[in-house]
Amino acid sequence: MSASEKSAFSAEQIAAFERIQALRPVLFRQSADKARLFEICPDRSCRRARACCEPRGLCFQIFLATTPDYLRRTFVYALRYRCDGLGPEDAWRKAEARVAVEGAMPLPVDPAGR
């Protein structure tokens, strides 16, 4: 977008987006620490510190990228059910049932066959 073009977003919306983007690495590192991903992290500094030491929270991003789709969706649904007031076991059970009904979503196919 050139300098003369108007953005579809207001200055407040842009500022809010930038604030959220600045928080992402912090949330990723905290999530990695809560999940104790430092125990399986290939970075020795994370294992020694017993916490994610990567400034961008890369440990958690790698974990998410390697987690199967059905499990990611189960976590998301379980968190939503917990926010709705269900207990941990009930939320997880309900999330697993929902994912089972939906079925595993297929991965996108690379048209080049790679």
Biopython code that builds the backbone (N, CA, C, O; Angstrom):
import numpy as np
from Bio.PDB.StructureBuilder import StructureBuilder

atoms = [
    (1, "MET", "N", (0.861, -1.164, 0.000)),
    (1, "MET", "CA", (0.000, 0.000, 0.000)),
    (1, "MET", "C", (0.901, 1.219, 0.000)),
    (1, "MET", "O", (1.821, 1.318, 0.812)),
    (2, "SER", "N", (0.640, 2.144, -0.907)),
    (2, "SER", "CA", (1.450, 3.359, -0.978)),
    (2, "SER", "C", (1.026, 4.337, 0.102)),
    (2, "SER", "O", (-0.016, 4.170, 0.736)),
    (3, "ALA", "N", (1.843, 5.359, 0.304)),
    (3, "ALA", "CA", (1.578, 6.338, 1.363)),
    (3, "ALA", "C", (0.310, 7.135, 1.088)),
    (3, "ALA", "O", (-0.326, 7.625, 2.021)),
    (4, "SER", "N", (-0.065, 7.270, -0.182)),
    (4, "SER", "CA", (-1.249, 8.071, -0.518)),
    (4, "SER", "C", (-2.555, 7.291, -0.341)),
    (4, "SER", "O", (-3.623, 7.899, -0.259)),
    (5, "GLU", "N", (-2.490, 5.960, -0.281)),
    (5, "GLU", "CA", (-3.699, 5.155, -0.118)),
    (5, "GLU", "C", (-4.143, 5.138, 1.338)),
    (5, "GLU", "O", (-3.319, 5.121, 2.253)),
    (6, "LYS", "N", (-5.451, 5.144, 1.537)),
    (6, "LYS", "CA", (-6.025, 5.092, 2.884)),
    (6, "LYS", "C", (-6.151, 3.637, 3.317)),
    (6, "LYS", "O", (-6.479, 2.763, 2.515)),
    (7, "SER", "N", (-5.886, 3.394, 4.586)),
    (7, "SER", "CA", (-6.052, 2.060, 5.141)),
    (7, "SER", "C", (-7.523, 1.835, 5.467)),
    (7, "SER", "O", (-8.246, 2.776, 5.795)),
    (8, "ALA", "N", (-7.955, 0.591, 5.375)),
    (8, "ALA", "CA", (-9.333, 0.246, 5.734)),
    (8, "ALA", "C", (-9.503, 0.205, 7.248)),
    (8, "ALA", "O", (-10.624, 0.096, 7.744)),
    (9, "PHE", "N", (-8.402, 0.289, 7.982)),
    (9, "PHE", "CA", (-8.438, 0.207, 9.435)),
    (9, "PHE", "C", (-8.117, 1.558, 10.055)),
    (9, "PHE", "O", (-7.343, 2.344, 9.510)),
    (10, "SER", "N", (-8.726, 1.807, 11.199)),
    (10, "SER", "CA", (-8.471, 3.065, 11.903)),
    (10, "SER", "C", (-7.127, 2.984, 12.626)),
    (10, "SER", "O", (-6.559, 1.904, 12.790)),
    (11, "ALA", "N", (-6.638, 4.128, 13.048)),
    (11, "ALA", "CA", (-5.373, 4.171, 13.786)),
    (11, "ALA", "C", (-5.482, 3.379, 15.087)),
    (11, "ALA", "O", (-4.515, 2.746, 15.511)),
    (12, "GLU", "N", (-6.660, 3.410, 15.723)),
    (12, "GLU", "CA", (-6.861, 2.660, 16.966)),
    (12, "GLU", "C", (-6.794, 1.158, 16.711)),
    (12, "GLU", "O", (-6.207, 0.416, 17.499)),
    (13, "GLN", "N", (-7.394, 0.714, 15.613)),
    (13, "GLN", "CA", (-7.370, -0.710, 15.281)),
    (13, "GLN", "C", (-5.945, -1.175, 14.980)),
    (13, "GLN", "O", (-5.534, -2.260, 15.391)),
    (14, "ILE", "N", (-5.209, -0.349, 14.265)),
    (14, "ILE", "CA", (-3.825, -0.687, 13.941)),
    (14, "ILE", "C", (-2.986, -0.747, 15.213)),
    (14, "ILE", "O", (-2.172, -1.655, 15.379)),
    (15, "ALA", "N", (-3.182, 0.221, 16.114)),
    (15, "ALA", "CA", (-2.436, 0.236, 17.378)),
    (15, "ALA", "C", (-2.780, -0.985, 18.232)),
    (15, "ALA", "O", (-1.894, -1.579, 18.847)),
    (16, "ALA", "N", (-4.062, -1.363, 18.272)),
    (16, "ALA", "CA", (-4.474, -2.542, 19.042)),
    (16, "ALA", "C", (-3.840, -3.807, 18.464)),
    (16, "ALA", "O", (-3.383, -4.672, 19.211)),
    (17, "PHE", "N", (-3.813, -3.913, 17.136)),
    (17, "PHE", "CA", (-3.192, -5.065, 16.483)),
    (17, "PHE", "C", (-1.708, -5.144, 16.832)),
    (17, "PHE", "O", (-1.193, -6.219, 17.139)),
    (18, "GLU", "N", (-1.027, -4.006, 16.783)),
    (18, "GLU", "CA", (0.406, -3.989, 17.086)),
    (18, "GLU", "C", (0.676, -4.352, 18.541)),
    (18, "GLU", "O", (1.673, -5.011, 18.834)),
    (19, "ARG", "N", (-0.201, -3.931, 19.462)),
    (19, "ARG", "CA", (-0.044, -4.307, 20.874)),
    (19, "ARG", "C", (-0.185, -5.818, 21.048)),
    (19, "ARG", "O", (0.586, -6.446, 21.774)),
    (20, "ILE", "N", (-1.179, -6.389, 20.372)),
    (20, "ILE", "CA", (-1.398, -7.838, 20.462)),
    (20, "ILE", "C", (-0.212, -8.592, 19.865)),
    (20, "ILE", "O", (0.240, -9.589, 20.429)),
    (21, "GLN", "N", (0.290, -8.119, 18.729)),
    (21, "GLN", "CA", (1.436, -8.775, 18.106)),
    (21, "GLN", "C", (2.661, -8.725, 19.017)),
    (21, "GLN", "O", (3.454, -9.667, 19.039)),
    (22, "ALA", "N", (2.823, -7.637, 19.766)),
    (22, "ALA", "CA", (3.953, -7.524, 20.691)),
    (22, "ALA", "C", (3.824, -8.520, 21.843)),
    (22, "ALA", "O", (4.834, -8.957, 22.395)),
    (23, "LEU", "N", (2.602, -8.880, 22.208)),
    (23, "LEU", "CA", (2.374, -9.820, 23.314)),
    (23, "LEU", "C", (2.529, -11.287, 22.904)),
    (23, "LEU", "O", (2.745, -12.144, 23.761)),
    (24, "ARG", "N", (2.424, -11.582, 21.622)),
    (24, "ARG", "CA", (2.469, -12.974, 21.159)),
    (24, "ARG", "C", (3.690, -13.745, 21.651)),
    (24, "ARG", "O", (3.532, -14.845, 22.181)),
    (25, "PRO", "N", (4.917, -13.203, 21.494)),
    (25, "PRO", "CA", (6.073, -13.977, 21.963)),
    (25, "PRO", "C", (6.037, -14.245, 23.466)),
    (25, "PRO", "O", (6.442, -15.316, 23.919)),
    (26, "VAL", "N", (5.554, -13.276, 24.233)),
    (26, "VAL", "CA", (5.453, -13.449, 25.684)),
    (26, "VAL", "C", (4.483, -14.584, 25.998)),
    (26, "VAL", "O", (4.776, -15.447, 26.826)),
    (27, "LEU", "N", (3.332, -14.581, 25.340)),
    (27, "LEU", "CA", (2.342, -15.631, 25.567)),
    (27, "LEU", "C", (2.860, -16.993, 25.114)),
    (27, "LEU", "O", (2.610, -18.004, 25.770)),
    (28, "PHE", "N", (3.579, -17.020, 23.996)),
    (28, "PHE", "CA", (4.153, -18.279, 23.519)),
    (28, "PHE", "C", (5.153, -18.829, 24.533)),
    (28, "PHE", "O", (5.143, -20.024, 24.829)),
    (29, "ARG", "N", (6.022, -17.958, 25.069)),
    (29, "ARG", "CA", (7.004, -18.418, 26.059)),
    (29, "ARG", "C", (6.311, -18.912, 27.327)),
    (29, "ARG", "O", (6.677, -19.953, 27.873)),
    (30, "GLN", "N", (5.312, -18.166, 27.794)),
    (30, "GLN", "CA", (4.583, -18.588, 28.999)),
    (30, "GLN", "C", (3.865, -19.917, 28.770)),
    (30, "GLN", "O", (3.860, -20.784, 29.644)),
    (31, "SER", "N", (3.264, -20.071, 27.601)),
    (31, "SER", "CA", (2.572, -21.326, 27.288)),
    (31, "SER", "C", (3.562, -22.485, 27.224)),
    (31, "SER", "O", (3.271, -23.582, 27.700)),
    (32, "ALA", "N", (4.725, -22.242, 26.638)),
    (32, "ALA", "CA", (5.752, -23.287, 26.569)),
    (32, "ALA", "C", (6.213, -23.680, 27.967)),
    (32, "ALA", "O", (6.449, -24.856, 28.242)),
    (33, "ASP", "N", (6.339, -22.696, 28.844)),
    (33, "ASP", "CA", (6.764, -22.990, 30.221)),
    (33, "ASP", "C", (5.697, -23.782, 30.971)),
    (33, "ASP", "O", (6.015, -24.732, 31.685)),
    (34, "LYS", "N", (4.438, -23.394, 30.810)),
    (34, "LYS", "CA", (3.351, -24.099, 31.500)),
    (34, "LYS", "C", (3.251, -25.548, 31.018)),
    (34, "LYS", "O", (2.960, -26.452, 31.801)),
    (35, "ALA", "N", (3.494, -25.757, 29.725)),
    (35, "ALA", "CA", (3.436, -27.110, 29.160)),
    (35, "ALA", "C", (4.748, -27.875, 29.386)),
    (35, "ALA", "O", (4.869, -29.033, 28.985)),
    (36, "ARG", "N", (5.718, -27.232, 30.021)),
    (36, "ARG", "CA", (7.023, -27.825, 30.313)),
    (36, "ARG", "C", (7.708, -28.319, 29.038)),
    (36, "ARG", "O", (8.330, -29.381, 29.027)),
    (37, "LEU", "N", (7.586, -27.537, 27.973)),
    (37, "LEU", "CA", (8.205, -27.920, 26.708)),
    (37, "LEU", "C", (9.721, -27.850, 26.772)),
    (37, "LEU", "O", (10.402, -28.412, 25.915)),
    (38, "PHE", "N", (10.261, -27.166, 27.778)),
    (38, "PHE", "CA", (11.715, -27.099, 27.927)),
    (38, "PHE", "C", (12.311, -28.489, 28.126)),
    (38, "PHE", "O", (13.490, -28.704, 27.845)),
    (39, "GLU", "N", (11.508, -29.429, 28.608)),
    (39, "GLU", "CA", (12.012, -30.784, 28.831)),
    (39, "GLU", "C", (12.317, -31.512, 27.527)),
    (39, "GLU", "O", (13.143, -32.424, 27.507)),
    (40, "ILE", "N", (11.658, -31.119, 26.439)),
    (40, "ILE", "CA", (11.884, -31.774, 25.145)),
    (40, "ILE", "C", (12.506, -30.834, 24.124)),
    (40, "ILE", "O", (12.706, -31.214, 22.970)),
    (41, "CYS", "N", (12.813, -29.612, 24.539)),
    (41, "CYS", "CA", (13.361, -28.614, 23.620)),
    (41, "CYS", "C", (14.786, -28.992, 23.214)),
    (41, "CYS", "O", (15.584, -29.384, 24.065)),
    (42, "PRO", "N", (15.116, -28.879, 21.922)),
    (42, "PRO", "CA", (16.482, -29.190, 21.495)),
    (42, "PRO", "C", (17.502, -28.132, 21.941)),
    (42, "PRO", "O", (18.706, -28.382, 21.904)),
    (43, "ASP", "N", (17.026, -26.958, 22.360)),
    (43, "ASP", "CA", (17.920, -25.886, 22.806)),
    (43, "ASP", "C", (18.352, -26.155, 24.252)),
    (43, "ASP", "O", (17.518, -26.181, 25.158)),
    (44, "ARG", "N", (19.642, -26.353, 24.460)),
    (44, "ARG", "CA", (20.145, -26.682, 25.798)),
    (44, "ARG", "C", (19.904, -25.558, 26.798)),
    (44, "ARG", "O", (19.699, -25.817, 27.984)),
    (45, "SER", "N", (19.925, -24.315, 26.332)),
    (45, "SER", "CA", (19.718, -23.204, 27.271)),
    (45, "SER", "C", (18.311, -23.256, 27.870)),
    (45, "SER", "O", (18.124, -22.890, 29.031)),
    (46, "CYS", "N", (17.331, -23.701, 27.101)),
    (46, "CYS", "CA", (15.967, -23.840, 27.630)),
    (46, "CYS", "C", (15.923, -24.939, 28.693)),
    (46, "CYS", "O", (15.297, -24.779, 29.741)),
    (47, "ARG", "N", (16.591, -26.050, 28.409)),
    (47, "ARG", "CA", (16.600, -27.155, 29.379)),
    (47, "ARG", "C", (17.315, -26.753, 30.663)),
    (47, "ARG", "O", (16.864, -27.085, 31.759)),
    (48, "ARG", "N", (18.436, -26.033, 30.527)),
    (48, "ARG", "CA", (19.168, -25.602, 31.727)),
    (48, "ARG", "C", (18.351, -24.620, 32.555)),
    (48, "ARG", "O", (18.334, -24.703, 33.783)),
    (49, "ALA", "N", (17.671, -23.684, 31.884)),
    (49, "ALA", "CA", (16.894, -22.664, 32.595)),
    (49, "ALA", "C", (15.540, -23.200, 33.059)),
    (49, "ALA", "O", (14.856, -22.570, 33.866)),
    (50, "ARG", "N", (15.166, -24.362, 32.543)),
    (50, "ARG", "CA", (13.843, -24.948, 32.823)),
    (50, "ARG", "C", (12.733, -23.960, 32.457)),
    (50, "ARG", "O", (11.724, -23.829, 33.150)),
    (51, "ALA", "N", (12.969, -23.271, 31.332)),
    (51, "ALA", "CA", (12.011, -22.294, 30.802)),
    (51, "ALA", "C", (12.399, -21.996, 29.359)),
    (51, "ALA", "O", (13.546, -22.199, 28.963)),
    (52, "CYS", "N", (11.450, -21.520, 28.585)),
    (52, "CYS", "CA", (11.721, -21.144, 27.198)),
    (52, "CYS", "C", (12.605, -19.896, 27.191)),
    (52, "CYS", "O", (12.238, -18.864, 27.753)),
    (53, "CYS", "N", (13.758, -19.998, 26.557)),
    (53, "CYS", "CA", (14.703, -18.877, 26.495)),
    (53, "CYS", "C", (14.690, -18.198, 25.132)),
    (53, "CYS", "O", (15.362, -17.184, 24.944)),
    (54, "GLU", "N", (13.949, -18.733, 24.190)),
    (54, "GLU", "CA", (13.913, -18.186, 22.838)),
    (54, "GLU", "C", (13.066, -16.914, 22.843)),
    (54, "GLU", "O", (11.899, -16.971, 23.230)),
    (55, "PRO", "N", (13.608, -15.773, 22.429)),
    (55, "PRO", "CA", (12.878, -14.506, 22.545)),
    (55, "PRO", "C", (11.531, -14.464, 21.809)),
    (55, "PRO", "O", (10.624, -13.745, 22.229)),
    (56, "ARG", "N", (11.394, -15.220, 20.730)),
    (56, "ARG", "CA", (10.128, -15.195, 19.985)),
    (56, "ARG", "C", (9.176, -16.301, 20.404)),
    (56, "ARG", "O", (8.102, -16.448, 19.819)),
    (57, "GLY", "N", (9.552, -17.078, 21.406)),
    (57, "GLY", "CA", (8.697, -18.175, 21.841)),
    (57, "GLY", "C", (8.640, -19.286, 20.816)),
    (57, "GLY", "O", (7.602, -19.920, 20.631)),
    (58, "LEU", "N", (9.750, -19.518, 20.155)),
    (58, "LEU", "CA", (9.799, -20.489, 19.065)),
    (58, "LEU", "C", (9.490, -21.909, 19.521)),
    (58, "LEU", "O", (8.956, -22.705, 18.748)),
    (59, "CYS", "N", (9.823, -22.235, 20.773)),
    (59, "CYS", "CA", (9.555, -23.592, 21.288)),
    (59, "CYS", "C", (8.070, -23.937, 21.143)),
    (59, "CYS", "O", (7.717, -25.018, 20.672)),
    (60, "PHE", "N", (7.215, -23.012, 21.550)),
    (60, "PHE", "CA", (5.778, -23.261, 21.497)),
    (60, "PHE", "C", (5.281, -23.289, 20.055)),
    (60, "PHE", "O", (4.406, -24.086, 19.716)),
    (61, "GLN", "N", (5.835, -22.424, 19.203)),
    (61, "GLN", "CA", (5.427, -22.417, 17.799)),
    (61, "GLN", "C", (5.769, -23.744, 17.129)),
    (61, "GLN", "O", (4.975, -24.271, 16.351)),
    (62, "ILE", "N", (6.946, -24.284, 17.428)),
    (62, "ILE", "CA", (7.336, -25.581, 16.866)),
    (62, "ILE", "C", (6.426, -26.681, 17.399)),
    (62, "ILE", "O", (6.002, -27.563, 16.653)),
    (63, "PHE", "N", (6.132, -26.622, 18.691)),
    (63, "PHE", "CA", (5.231, -27.606, 19.293)),
    (63, "PHE", "C", (3.873, -27.581, 18.595)),
    (63, "PHE", "O", (3.327, -28.634, 18.263)),
    (64, "LEU", "N", (3.323, -26.380, 18.369)),
    (64, "LEU", "CA", (2.022, -26.281, 17.699)),
    (64, "LEU", "C", (2.084, -26.816, 16.277)),
    (64, "LEU", "O", (1.161, -27.488, 15.817)),
    (65, "ALA", "N", (3.172, -26.518, 15.586)),
    (65, "ALA", "CA", (3.299, -26.957, 14.196)),
    (65, "ALA", "C", (3.412, -28.473, 14.084)),
    (65, "ALA", "O", (3.013, -29.049, 13.072)),
    (66, "THR", "N", (3.949, -29.122, 15.109)),
    (66, "THR", "CA", (4.133, -30.575, 15.043)),
    (66, "THR", "C", (3.016, -31.356, 15.728)),
    (66, "THR", "O", (3.001, -32.586, 15.678)),
    (67, "THR", "N", (2.087, -30.655, 16.362)),
    (67, "THR", "CA", (0.966, -31.320, 17.028)),
    (67, "THR", "C", (-0.095, -31.674, 15.988)),
    (67, "THR", "O", (-0.449, -30.823, 15.172)),
    (68, "PRO", "N", (-0.607, -32.887, 15.993)),
    (68, "PRO", "CA", (-1.642, -33.268, 15.027)),
    (68, "PRO", "C", (-2.883, -32.379, 15.144)),
    (68, "PRO", "O", (-3.206, -31.872, 16.219)),
    (69, "ASP", "N", (-3.557, -32.208, 14.030)),
    (69, "ASP", "CA", (-4.727, -31.331, 13.964)),
    (69, "ASP", "C", (-5.797, -31.724, 14.977)),
    (69, "ASP", "O", (-6.348, -30.861, 15.661)),
    (70, "TYR", "N", (-6.097, -33.021, 15.078)),
    (70, "TYR", "CA", (-7.170, -33.437, 15.989)),
    (70, "TYR", "C", (-6.842, -33.068, 17.437)),
    (70, "TYR", "O", (-7.738, -32.725, 18.209)),
    (71, "LEU", "N", (-5.566, -33.137, 17.803)),
    (71, "LEU", "CA", (-5.178, -32.818, 19.176)),
    (71, "LEU", "C", (-5.239, -31.311, 19.437)),
    (71, "LEU", "O", (-5.664, -30.875, 20.507)),
    (72, "ARG", "N", (-4.809, -30.523, 18.448)),
    (72, "ARG", "CA", (-4.921, -29.055, 18.581)),
    (72, "ARG", "C", (-6.375, -28.654, 18.756)),
    (72, "ARG", "O", (-6.702, -27.830, 19.610)),
    (73, "ARG", "N", (-7.256, -29.246, 17.936)),
    (73, "ARG", "CA", (-8.677, -28.908, 18.048)),
    (73, "ARG", "C", (-9.251, -29.370, 19.381)),
    (73, "ARG", "O", (-10.106, -28.693, 19.950)),
    (74, "THR", "N", (-8.794, -30.514, 19.888)),
    (74, "THR", "CA", (-9.256, -30.983, 21.195)),
    (74, "THR", "C", (-8.867, -29.986, 22.278)),
    (74, "THR", "O", (-9.680, -29.663, 23.144)),
    (75, "PHE", "N", (-7.627, -29.497, 22.239)),
    (75, "PHE", "CA", (-7.186, -28.495, 23.215)),
    (75, "PHE", "C", (-8.040, -27.235, 23.139)),
    (75, "PHE", "O", (-8.465, -26.704, 24.165)),
    (76, "VAL", "N", (-8.290, -26.757, 21.924)),
    (76, "VAL", "CA", (-9.073, -25.521, 21.755)),
    (76, "VAL", "C", (-10.480, -25.702, 22.312)),
    (76, "VAL", "O", (-10.965, -24.855, 23.062)),
    (77, "TYR", "N", (-11.131, -26.794, 21.952)),
    (77, "TYR", "CA", (-12.489, -27.029, 22.450)),
    (77, "TYR", "C", (-12.503, -27.203, 23.966)),
    (77, "TYR", "O", (-13.398, -26.695, 24.642)),
    (78, "ALA", "N", (-11.512, -27.920, 24.501)),
    (78, "ALA", "CA", (-11.456, -28.114, 25.955)),
    (78, "ALA", "C", (-11.291, -26.776, 26.670)),
    (78, "ALA", "O", (-11.917, -26.543, 27.704)),
    (79, "LEU", "N", (-10.453, -25.900, 26.125)),
    (79, "LEU", "CA", (-10.292, -24.570, 26.733)),
    (79, "LEU", "C", (-11.590, -23.780, 26.680)),
    (79, "LEU", "O", (-11.950, -23.097, 27.639)),
    (80, "ARG", "N", (-12.287, -23.874, 25.560)),
    (80, "ARG", "CA", (-13.574, -23.163, 25.454)),
    (80, "ARG", "C", (-14.581, -23.698, 26.467)),
    (80, "ARG", "O", (-15.296, -22.926, 27.106)),
    (81, "TYR", "N", (-14.635, -25.019, 26.612)),
    (81, "TYR", "CA", (-15.567, -25.611, 27.570)),
    (81, "TYR", "C", (-15.184, -25.257, 29.003)),
    (81, "TYR", "O", (-16.056, -25.067, 29.851)),
    (82, "ARG", "N", (-13.877, -25.168, 29.278)),
    (82, "ARG", "CA", (-13.438, -24.741, 30.611)),
    (82, "ARG", "C", (-13.876, -23.304, 30.874)),
    (82, "ARG", "O", (-14.310, -22.975, 31.978)),
    (83, "CYS", "N", (-13.763, -22.445, 29.856)),
    (83, "CYS", "CA", (-14.210, -21.052, 30.006)),
    (83, "CYS", "C", (-15.717, -20.982, 30.222)),
    (83, "CYS", "O", (-16.214, -20.048, 30.850)),
    (84, "ASP", "N", (-16.440, -21.966, 29.703)),
    (84, "ASP", "CA", (-17.892, -22.019, 29.899)),
    (84, "ASP", "C", (-18.269, -22.593, 31.260)),
    (84, "ASP", "O", (-19.451, -22.658, 31.596)),
    (85, "GLY", "N", (-17.270, -23.013, 32.054)),
    (85, "GLY", "CA", (-17.543, -23.456, 33.413)),
    (85, "GLY", "C", (-17.462, -24.946, 33.668)),
    (85, "GLY", "O", (-17.699, -25.382, 34.794)),
    (86, "LEU", "N", (-17.136, -25.745, 32.659)),
    (86, "LEU", "CA", (-17.007, -27.189, 32.891)),
    (86, "LEU", "C", (-15.707, -27.494, 33.632)),
    (86, "LEU", "O", (-14.740, -26.737, 33.548)),
    (87, "GLY", "N", (-15.698, -28.600, 34.352)),
    (87, "GLY", "CA", (-14.488, -29.054, 35.023)),
    (87, "GLY", "C", (-13.496, -29.603, 34.010)),
    (87, "GLY", "O", (-13.866, -29.858, 32.864)),
    (88, "PRO", "N", (-12.235, -29.792, 34.411)),
    (88, "PRO", "CA", (-11.215, -30.250, 33.466)),
    (88, "PRO", "C", (-11.546, -31.577, 32.787)),
    (88, "PRO", "O", (-11.403, -31.704, 31.571)),
    (89, "GLU", "N", (-11.984, -32.559, 33.562)),
    (89, "GLU", "CA", (-12.273, -33.874, 32.976)),
    (89, "GLU", "C", (-13.472, -33.813, 32.035)),
    (89, "GLU", "O", (-13.448, -34.387, 30.946)),
    (90, "ASP", "N", (-14.525, -33.110, 32.469)),
    (90, "ASP", "CA", (-15.720, -32.991, 31.631)),
    (90, "ASP", "C", (-15.420, -32.222, 30.352)),
    (90, "ASP", "O", (-15.894, -32.591, 29.277)),
    (91, "ALA", "N", (-14.637, -31.159, 30.465)),
    (91, "ALA", "CA", (-14.291, -30.350, 29.290)),
    (91, "ALA", "C", (-13.497, -31.183, 28.291)),
    (91, "ALA", "O", (-13.754, -31.129, 27.089)),
    (92, "TRP", "N", (-12.528, -31.957, 28.791)),
    (92, "TRP", "CA", (-11.709, -32.777, 27.898)),
    (92, "TRP", "C", (-12.549, -33.864, 27.242)),
    (92, "TRP", "O", (-12.421, -34.114, 26.044)),
    (93, "ARG", "N", (-13.407, -34.510, 28.025)),
    (93, "ARG", "CA", (-14.263, -35.575, 27.487)),
    (93, "ARG", "C", (-15.190, -35.026, 26.399)),
    (93, "ARG", "O", (-15.355, -35.642, 25.346)),
    (94, "LYS", "N", (-15.795, -33.858, 26.665)),
    (94, "LYS", "CA", (-16.704, -33.251, 25.692)),
    (94, "LYS", "C", (-15.940, -32.820, 24.435)),
    (94, "LYS", "O", (-16.449, -32.955, 23.322)),
    (95, "ALA", "N", (-14.727, -32.304, 24.612)),
    (95, "ALA", "CA", (-13.914, -31.889, 23.466)),
    (95, "ALA", "C", (-13.526, -33.090, 22.610)),
    (95, "ALA", "O", (-13.585, -33.024, 21.382)),
    (96, "GLU", "N", (-13.129, -34.187, 23.253)),
    (96, "GLU", "CA", (-12.785, -35.396, 22.498)),
    (96, "GLU", "C", (-13.981, -35.920, 21.718)),
    (96, "GLU", "O", (-13.842, -36.358, 20.576)),
    (97, "ALA", "N", (-15.154, -35.874, 22.336)),
    (97, "ALA", "CA", (-16.366, -36.337, 21.653)),
    (97, "ALA", "C", (-16.667, -35.462, 20.443)),
    (97, "ALA", "O", (-17.052, -35.969, 19.389)),
    (98, "ARG", "N", (-16.495, -34.152, 20.589)),
    (98, "ARG", "CA", (-16.774, -33.241, 19.477)),
    (98, "ARG", "C", (-15.812, -33.479, 18.319)),
    (98, "ARG", "O", (-16.225, -33.491, 17.160)),
    (99, "VAL", "N", (-14.536, -33.667, 18.626)),
    (99, "VAL", "CA", (-13.551, -33.918, 17.575)),
    (99, "VAL", "C", (-13.832, -35.258, 16.896)),
    (99, "VAL", "O", (-13.663, -35.382, 15.683)),
    (100, "ALA", "N", (-14.254, -36.251, 17.659)),
    (100, "ALA", "CA", (-14.575, -37.559, 17.079)),
    (100, "ALA", "C", (-15.748, -37.456, 16.116)),
    (100, "ALA", "O", (-15.758, -38.109, 15.073)),
    (101, "VAL", "N", (-16.739, -36.635, 16.466)),
    (101, "VAL", "CA", (-17.899, -36.452, 15.589)),
    (101, "VAL", "C", (-17.489, -35.716, 14.315)),
    (101, "VAL", "O", (-17.917, -36.068, 13.216)),
    (102, "GLU", "N", (-16.659, -34.695, 14.477)),
    (102, "GLU", "CA", (-16.225, -33.915, 13.310)),
    (102, "GLU", "C", (-15.323, -34.728, 12.394)),
    (102, "GLU", "O", (-15.306, -34.514, 11.182)),
    (103, "GLY", "N", (-14.584, -35.649, 12.963)),
    (103, "GLY", "CA", (-13.626, -36.417, 12.179)),
    (103, "GLY", "C", (-12.365, -35.608, 11.958)),
    (103, "GLY", "O", (-12.372, -34.382, 12.074)),
    (104, "ALA", "N", (-11.300, -36.287, 11.646)),
    (104, "ALA", "CA", (-10.028, -35.600, 11.399)),
    (104, "ALA", "C", (-10.108, -34.855, 10.080)),
    (104, "ALA", "O", (-10.511, -35.407, 9.056)),
    (105, "MET", "N", (-9.721, -33.608, 10.123)),
    (105, "MET", "CA", (-9.720, -32.804, 8.900)),
    (105, "MET", "C", (-8.499, -33.182, 8.068)),
    (105, "MET", "O", (-7.402, -33.297, 8.615)),
    (106, "PRO", "N", (-8.659, -33.377, 6.772)),
    (106, "PRO", "CA", (-7.514, -33.765, 5.942)),
    (106, "PRO", "C", (-6.522, -32.612, 5.801)),
    (106, "PRO", "O", (-6.897, -31.440, 5.823)),
    (107, "LEU", "N", (-5.260, -32.973, 5.656)),
    (107, "LEU", "CA", (-4.237, -31.960, 5.431)),
    (107, "LEU", "C", (-4.345, -31.457, 4.002)),
    (107, "LEU", "O", (-4.772, -32.201, 3.120)),
    (108, "PRO", "N", (-3.964, -30.195, 3.753)),
    (108, "PRO", "CA", (-3.999, -29.691, 2.380)),
    (108, "PRO", "C", (-3.021, -30.473, 1.505)),
    (108, "PRO", "O", (-1.928, -30.831, 1.942)),
    (109, "VAL", "N", (-3.420, -30.726, 0.299)),
    (109, "VAL", "CA", (-2.591, -31.485, -0.633)),
    (109, "VAL", "C", (-1.789, -30.512, -1.471)),
    (109, "VAL", "O", (-2.327, -29.546, -2.014)),
    (110, "ASP", "N", (-0.490, -30.778, -1.570)),
    (110, "ASP", "CA", (0.379, -29.954, -2.399)),
    (110, "ASP", "C", (0.133, -30.334, -3.855)),
    (110, "ASP", "O", (0.318, -31.496, -4.219)),
    (111, "PRO", "N", (-0.287, -29.371, -4.711)),
    (111, "PRO", "CA", (-0.582, -29.707, -6.109)),
    (111, "PRO", "C", (0.625, -30.263, -6.856)),
    (111, "PRO", "O", (0.462, -30.993, -7.834)),
    (112, "ALA", "N", (1.836, -29.928, -6.408)),
    (112, "ALA", "CA", (3.034, -30.419, -7.083)),
    (112, "ALA", "C", (3.372, -31.843, -6.656)),
    (112, "ALA", "O", (4.286, -32.458, -7.204)),
    (113, "GLY", "N", (2.633, -32.368, -5.676)),
    (113, "GLY", "CA", (2.858, -33.730, -5.236)),
    (113, "GLY", "C", (4.049, -33.885, -4.311)),
    (113, "GLY", "O", (4.578, -34.986, -4.155)),
    (114, "ARG", "N", (4.477, -32.787, -3.693)),
    (114, "ARG", "CA", (5.627, -32.849, -2.772)),
    (114, "ARG", "C", (5.183, -33.130, -1.381)),
    (114, "ARG", "O", (6.010, -33.217, -0.474)),
]
sb = StructureBuilder()
sb.init_structure("model")
sb.init_model(0)
sb.init_chain("A")
sb.init_seg("    ")
for serial, (resi, resn, name, xyz) in enumerate(atoms, 1):
    if name == "N":
        sb.init_residue(resn, " ", resi, " ")
    sb.init_atom(name, np.array(xyz, "f"), 0.0, 1.0, " ", f" {name:<3s}", serial, name[0])
structure = sb.get_structure()
